[in-house]
Amino acid sequence: MPYSIPGTIAIVILVILVLVVIVSCINIVQQSKAYVVERLGAFHSVWGVGLHFKLPFIERVVKKVSLKEQVADFDPQPVITKDNVTMQIDTVIYFQITDPKLYTYGVEHPMNAIENLTATTLRNIIGDMELDQSLTSRDTINSRMRSILDEATDPWGIKVNRVELKNILPPQDIQNSMEKQMKAERDRRQAILQAEGQKKSAILIAEGEKESAILKADAEKRAAILKAEAEKQAAAEAVAATAARAEASKADAKPTADELYGNASVSESKEAKAPAADAPASEEKGE
């Protein structure tokens, strides 16, 4: 029995529809992804990485969740410090979804919930600090916020890895006062450094002058010692020269052996002549 053309077309269309439905029910879950699946309106399972088939018209993918670490940059929030200073602080949160089921069914609009929880936590922490402390205690604020947010978001299947204060903006008049204070502090440090430099310079100059005076006195002392030694040596040489001249004079005044011998011979000859001269005289007297 031959088929009619309209019936054939209907069968082809039905086959195509069935194929389309079957293909649409094939799901491939990528890396770092998770699919939350419901069956007849109730939670059924969480699909991990791989190929999955969904029962048509019975199961549906409720949410596709990314398991990567995510970054949420929230707008600046007004906070008041312990000393009643209002300032704007914006935060950055690094979080990761650890349980897709809790993330899907734990809270409505999780990102809005995290933002509001961050704002209230920040206000509570900053409210216990003064302005100067809040400006210099970023690490403490980050650690406390991370601990509180991680504990609060745990029922939502979210793990808060880090919290960073991006900007802290005090009022303009406070900023001007802080700039003046910083300028005065820099001027004070400059004056201290300049005074210390002048002090060190004066000390070095005084030490230099002291060492110069010591060296000069030492040089004068050595010169005096050398001069005294030279005068002593010159006096000794003069005494030695005087003694030498005296000895030479004595040597010149003392007769030699030949001279003494010659003088003795002359005296003997004179004595020999004297008796001879006396003899004729006596003879003349006798006559």
Rosetta blueprint (number, residue, H / E / L):
1 M L
2 P L
3 Y L
4 S L
5 I H
6 P H
7 G H
8 T H
9 I H
10 A H
11 I H
12 V H
13 I H
14 L H
15 V H
16 I H
17 L H
18 V H
19 L H
20 V H
21 V H
22 I H
23 V H
24 S H
25 C L
26 I E
27 N E
28 I E
29 V E
30 Q L
31 Q L
32 S L
33 K E
34 A E
35 Y E
36 V E
37 V E
38 E E
39 R E
40 L L
41 G L
42 A E
43 F E
44 H E
45 S E
46 V E
47 W E
48 G L
49 V L
50 G E
51 L E
52 H E
53 F E
54 K L
55 L L
56 P L
57 F L
58 I L
59 E E
60 R E
61 V E
62 V E
63 K E
64 K E
65 V E
66 S E
67 L L
68 K L
69 E E
70 Q E
71 V E
72 A E
73 D E
74 F L
75 D L
76 P L
77 Q E
78 P E
79 V E
80 I E
81 T L
82 K L
83 D L
84 N L
85 V L
86 T E
87 M E
88 Q E
89 I E
90 D E
91 T E
92 V E
93 I E
94 Y E
95 F E
96 Q E
97 I E
98 T L
99 D L
100 P H
101 K H
102 L H
103 Y H
104 T H
105 Y H
106 G L
107 V L
108 E L
109 H L
110 P H
111 M H
112 N H
113 A H
114 I H
115 E H
116 N H
117 L H
118 T H
119 A H
120 T H
121 T H
122 L H
123 R H
124 N H
125 I H
126 I H
127 G H
128 D L
129 M L
130 E L
131 L H
132 D H
133 Q H
134 S H
135 L H
136 T H
137 S L
138 R H
139 D H
140 T H
141 I H
142 N H
143 S H
144 R H
145 M H
146 R H
147 S H
148 I H
149 L H
150 D H
151 E H
152 A H
153 T H
154 D H
155 P H
156 W H
157 G L
158 I E
159 K E
160 V E
161 N E
162 R E
163 V E
164 E E
165 L E
166 K E
167 N E
168 I E
169 L E
170 P L
171 P L
172 Q H
173 D H
174 I H
175 Q H
176 N H
177 S H
178 M H
179 E H
180 K H
181 Q H
182 M H
183 K H
184 A H
185 E H
186 R H
187 D H
188 R H
189 R H
190 Q H
191 A H
192 I H
193 L H
194 Q H
195 A H
196 E H
197 G H
198 Q H
199 K H
200 K H
201 S H
202 A H
203 I H
204 L H
205 I H
206 A H
207 E H
208 G H
209 E H
210 K H
211 E H
212 S H
213 A H
214 I H
215 L H
216 K H
217 A H
218 D H
219 A H
220 E H
221 K H
222 R H
223 A H
224 A H
225 I H
226 L H
227 K H
228 A H
229 E H
230 A H
231 E H
232 K H
233 Q H
234 A H
235 A H
236 A H
237 E H
238 A H
239 V H
240 A H
241 A H
242 T H
243 A H
244 A H
245 R H
246 A H
247 E H
248 A H
249 S H
250 K H
251 A H
252 D H
253 A H
254 K L
255 P L
256 T L
257 A H
258 D H
259 E H
260 L H
261 Y H
262 G H
263 N H
264 A H
265 S H
266 V H
267 S H
268 E H
269 S H
270 K H
271 E H
272 A H
273 K H
274 A H
275 P H
276 A H
277 A H
278 D H
279 A H
280 P H
281 A H
282 S H
283 E H
284 E H
285 K H
286 G H
287 E L
